[in-house]
Amino acid sequence: MSRFHKKSSTRRGLIQVPRRRLGWRVTAGILAALLPAAAPLEETNRDGRWLRQLCTNNELADVSVCDAYILGIFDSLARWGPAPRCMPAGVTDKQALSIVTTYLSSHSEDLLLPADLLVTKAISDAFHC
């Protein structure tokens, strides 16, 4: 079997391409079509103001989003970030939430920074990481 695709048509202009190259071109084309659909992180409004508003709101849904956001980052740091080396064992969810909400309240000058960075900074500062 030839390493080139066989012509399936007698149309002029049909180019023979090695199978490997064709596969990569198809994959690259699919990725190129999908990537512009993803919103860049810079276009989101998830900064410290957004997080503080969620955490201080009286709506249960907003507070739940705040808790889930903070605890998701906290768990991620505890497993893969610098925190396992410096965070004491047994830190509760309530403690983690308190650390971040206190940080947001006392560092209003940082609220324009991305929310995930502020959560990371609050936890790192609390445990001297």
Backbone hydrogen bonds, N-H to C=O, Kabsch-Sander energy under -0.5 kcal/mol:
donor,donor_aa,acceptor,acceptor_aa,energy
5,H,17,V,-0.9
14,L,11,R,-0.9
17,V,15,I,-0.5
19,R,3,R,-1.4
22,L,18,P,-2.2
23,G,19,R,-2.5
24,W,20,R,-2.0
25,R,21,R,-2.4
26,V,22,L,-2.5
27,T,23,G,-2.4
28,A,24,W,-2.7
29,G,25,R,-2.3
30,I,26,V,-2.3
31,L,27,T,-2.5
32,A,28,A,-2.5
33,A,29,G,-1.7
34,L,30,I,-1.8
35,L,31,L,-2.8
37,A,34,L,-1.1
38,A,34,L,-0.6
38,A,35,L,-1.3
43,E,40,P,-1.4
44,T,41,L,-1.7
47,D,45,N,-1.9
48,G,111,L,-1.0
48,G,113,L,-1.7
49,R,111,L,-1.5
51,L,47,D,-2.1
52,R,48,G,-2.8
53,Q,49,R,-2.2
54,L,50,W,-2.0
55,C,51,L,-2.5
56,T,52,R,-1.8
57,N,53,Q,-0.7
57,N,54,L,-0.6
63,V,59,E,-2.2
64,S,60,L,-2.3
65,V,61,A,-1.9
66,C,62,D,-2.4
67,D,63,V,-2.8
68,A,64,S,-2.6
69,Y,65,V,-2.6
70,I,66,C,-2.6
71,L,67,D,-2.9
72,G,68,A,-2.0
73,I,69,Y,-1.8
74,F,70,I,-2.8
75,D,71,L,-2.7
76,S,72,G,-1.9
77,L,73,I,-2.7
78,A,74,F,-2.6
79,R,75,D,-1.5
80,W,76,S,-3.0
81,G,76,S,-0.8
81,G,77,L,-0.8
85,R,82,P,-1.2
86,C,82,P,-0.6
86,C,83,A,-1.1
87,M,83,A,-3.4
91,V,88,P,-0.7
96,A,92,T,-2.2
97,L,93,D,-2.7
98,S,94,K,-2.2
99,I,95,Q,-2.5
100,V,96,A,-2.0
101,T,97,L,-2.7
102,T,98,S,-2.3
103,Y,99,I,-1.9
104,L,100,V,-2.6
105,S,101,T,-1.9
106,S,102,T,-2.1
107,H,103,Y,-1.3
110,D,107,H,-1.9
111,L,108,S,-1.1
113,L,110,D,-2.2
115,A,46,R,-3.0
118,L,114,P,-1.9
119,V,115,A,-2.3
120,T,116,D,-2.1
121,K,117,L,-2.7
122,A,118,L,-2.7
123,I,119,V,-2.2
124,S,120,T,-2.7
125,D,121,K,-2.9
126,A,122,A,-2.1
127,F,123,I,-1.8
128,H,125,D,-0.7
129,C,124,S,-2.6
